Amino acid sequence: MTQHSILIANRGEIAIRIARACADLGHRSVAVHPEDDARSLHVLRADAVQLLAGRGAAAYLDISQIVAAAQAAGCTAVHPGYGFLSESDALAERCAAAGLTFIGPSPEVLRLLGDKANARRAAVENDVPVLAGTPTAVDAAGAKAFFALLPTPGMLIKAVSGGGGRGMGTNSDCGGVAGAGEGGGGRGHWGGGANEEVVKSGAIDRFVMATVVSLRTHLGYSASQPPSSHERSSVVQSDATSTRPFVTAS
């Protein structure tokens, strides 16, 4: 098996786990960090390091810097971990253009599933069972109209894309709908653009994202080969909800 150099576009625990998985599989790991993260543990655990300009989380969100760092370090692939740029179709596209393997979904899948309304529509078109719900974003009036059709009261307002569950809110009576989109630190206002709402009904649905150190899939490992302990420990489950809230019923 060819040895690969993997740039880890993340920090902290997930970066350490990916570095360990790289070591288990015989690959070289490359960490990135801004100056203020120079003493972070993930920097010490990687085989090589690339310095990023800027400070804090913003440095890890700079796609141009991430791609440039991968190229400078002679990497063949980029692993985004979870959070940060892990759901960025732009990073996936930039990696492809630079001849780097993006260890994650294709840009097309990221774009489709990054918006729950679009993802729901694709599921319906492919005969995947879904809970009853609005096919597009709605305003407060639309949410109230949908609420009135429910056989039993209870909705969960969730954002349409990204955000790790911020902006969610349950509503067991229609009176709570109007202000529900204003929860989550101001991230869930009713309206358009980044704050559109979608309504769904039924039991609260958890959009579960399993993020695995998927070096095997992207670098040619046999699916039958058992995962290492570090790969198994790199599975993360989270609500893949977004900053544009929508609603499901509780």
C-alpha positions in Angstrom: 0.0 0.0 0.0 1.3 3.4 -1.0 2.1 5.8 1.9 0.1 8.9 1.8 0.6 12.3 3.4 -2.7 13.5 5.0 -3.3 17.1 5.9 -5.6 17.3 8.9 -7.7 20.4 8.5 -8.8 20.6 12.1 -7.5 20.8 15.7 -8.0 19.3 19.1 -9.3 15.8 19.8 -10.5 14.9 16.3 -7.1 16.0 14.8 -5.3 13.7 17.4 -7.6 10.8 16.5 -7.0 11.3 12.8 -3.2 11.5 13.3 -3.4 8.2 15.3 -5.4 6.5 12.5 -2.8 7.7 10.0 -0.1 6.2 12.1 -2.0 2.9 12.4 -2.3 2.8 8.6 1.2 3.7 7.9 0.5 7.2 6.6 2.2 10.6 7.3 0.0 13.1 9.2 0.4 16.8 8.7 -1.2 19.2 11.3 -2.1 22.8 10.8 -2.3 25.6 13.3 -2.2 29.4 13.7 0.3 30.9 16.0 -1.9 30.9 19.1 -2.4 27.1 18.8 1.3 26.4 18.4 1.4 24.5 21.8 -1.8 22.5 21.2 -1.5 18.8 21.6 -2.6 18.0 18.0 0.4 19.9 16.7 2.7 17.7 18.8 1.1 14.4 17.7 1.4 14.9 13.9 4.4 13.9 11.8 4.7 17.4 10.3 3.2 20.8 10.8 2.2 23.7 8.7 1.7 27.2 10.1 -1.5 29.1 9.3 -1.8 32.9 9.2 -4.4 34.4 11.5 -5.7 33.4 14.9 -8.2 31.1 16.4 -10.9 29.2 14.6 -10.9 31.6 11.6 -7.5 30.2 10.5 -8.9 26.7 10.1 -11.8 28.0 8.0 -9.5 29.6 5.4 -9.8 27.3 2.4 -7.0 28.9 0.4 -4.6 28.4 3.3 -5.7 24.8 3.9 -5.1 23.9 0.3 -1.8 25.8 0.1 -0.6 24.1 3.3 -1.5 20.7 1.9 0.5 21.4 -1.3 3.4 22.9 0.6 3.6 19.8 2.8 3.5 17.4 -0.2 0.2 16.0 0.9 -2.0 13.7 -1.3 -5.2 14.1 0.7 -7.0 16.4 3.1 -9.1 15.1 6.1 -11.4 17.8 7.4 -12.4 15.9 10.6 -15.8 17.2 11.8 -17.0 20.7 12.3 -15.0 23.5 10.6 -14.8 22.8 6.9 -16.1 19.2 7.0 -19.3 20.0 5.2 -17.8 22.6 2.8 -18.4 21.8 -0.8 -16.0 24.6 -1.7 -13.1 22.9 0.1 -14.0 19.6 -1.6 -14.0 21.3 -5.0 -10.7 23.2 -4.3 -9.1 19.9 -3.2 -10.1 18.2 -6.5 -8.8 21.1 -8.5 -5.5 20.9 -6.7 -5.2 17.2 -7.3 -5.8 16.4 -3.6 -8.2 13.7 -2.3 -10.9 15.1 -0.1 -11.6 12.5 2.6 -15.3 13.1 2.7 -18.4 13.3 0.5 -18.3 14.7 -3.0 -19.0 18.4 -3.5 -22.4 17.4 -5.1 -23.4 15.4 -2.0 -22.3 18.1 0.4 -24.3 20.7 -1.5 -27.4 18.5 -1.6 -27.4 17.3 2.0 -26.2 20.7 3.4 -29.7 22.0 3.0 -32.4 19.9 4.7 -35.2 21.0 2.4 -33.2 19.8 -0.6 -32.1 16.7 1.2 -35.7 15.9 2.1 -36.8 16.5 -1.5 -34.1 14.1 -2.8 -35.2 11.4 -0.3 -38.8 11.7 -1.4 -37.8 11.5 -5.1 -35.9 8.3 -4.3 -38.7 6.6 -2.3 -36.9 7.0 1.1 -39.5 7.2 3.9 -39.7 10.6 5.5 -41.8 12.3 8.2 -44.6 14.5 7.0 -43.4 18.1 6.5 -43.2 21.1 4.4 -41.1 20.6 1.2 -39.6 24.1 1.4 -38.7 26.8 3.9 -41.7 28.5 5.5 -42.4 31.6 7.6 -44.2 31.7 10.9 -47.6 31.8 9.2 -46.7 28.7 7.2 -45.5 26.9 10.3 -48.8 27.7 12.1 -50.7 26.4 9.1 -48.7 23.2 9.1 -49.2 22.9 12.9 -52.9 23.0 12.4 -52.8 19.9 10.2 -51.0 17.7 12.7 -53.0 14.8 14.2 -51.2 15.4 17.6 -49.6 18.7 18.6 -45.9 19.1 18.7 -43.3 20.4 16.3 -39.5 20.9 16.4 -38.2 24.0 14.6 -34.9 23.2 13.0 -32.5 25.1 10.8 -32.2 24.2 7.1 -28.5 23.9 6.9 -25.4 23.6 9.2 -25.1 24.8 12.8 -24.9 21.7 15.0 -28.4 22.1 16.3 -28.4 25.7 17.2 -31.7 27.5 16.7 -33.8 24.4 17.4 -36.9 24.7 19.5 -39.9 22.4 20.3 -43.4 23.7 20.2 -46.3 21.8 21.8 -48.8 24.6 21.1 -49.3 26.9 18.1 -48.8 30.0 20.2 -45.1 29.2 20.6 -44.4 29.1 16.8 -44.1 32.9 16.3 -41.1 33.3 18.6 -39.6 29.9 18.1 -37.4 31.0 15.2 -35.8 33.7 17.5 -34.1 31.2 19.8 -30.5 29.9 19.7 -28.8 33.2 20.3 -30.5 35.0 17.4 -29.6 32.3 14.9 -33.2 31.1 14.3 -35.2 34.1 13.1 -38.0 33.5 10.6 -37.2 34.9 7.2 -35.1 34.2 4.1 -31.5 33.7 3.2 -29.5 32.0 6.0 -32.5 32.0 8.3 -35.2 30.2 6.3 -37.4 27.8 8.1 -38.7 24.3 7.2 -41.5 22.5 9.1 -41.7 18.7 9.6 -44.1 16.6 11.6 -44.1 13.3 13.5 -41.7 12.2 16.2 -38.6 14.4 16.6 -36.2 13.3 14.0 -32.5 13.3 14.7 -30.3 13.9 11.7 -27.4 11.7 12.7 -24.0 12.3 11.1 -21.4 9.6 11.5 -18.0 11.0 10.9 -15.4 8.2 10.6 -11.7 8.4 9.9 -12.4 7.2 6.4 -8.9 6.7 5.1 -9.9 3.2 4.0 -12.7 4.3 1.7 -10.7 7.1 0.0 -7.2 5.5 -0.1 -8.1 2.0 -1.3 -8.4 -0.2 1.7 -10.4 -3.4 1.7 -13.9 -2.9 3.3 -13.4 -6.3 5.0 -10.3 -5.2 6.8 -11.3 -4.6 10.5 -10.9 -1.0 11.7 -8.3 -0.1 14.2 -9.2 1.0 17.7 -8.3 4.6 16.8 -10.6 4.4 13.7 -13.4 3.1 15.8 -12.9 5.8 18.4 -13.1 8.4 15.6 -16.9 7.9 15.0 -18.8 10.9 16.1 -22.6 11.3 16.2 -24.2 14.7 16.2 -27.4 16.5 15.2 -26.7 17.7 11.7 -29.1 20.6 12.0 -28.4 24.2 10.8 -28.5 27.8 11.5 -31.6 28.2 9.3 -34.2 26.6 11.6 -37.0 24.4 10.5 -39.6 22.4 12.4 -40.3 18.8 13.2 -43.1 17.5 15.4 -42.4 16.1 18.9 
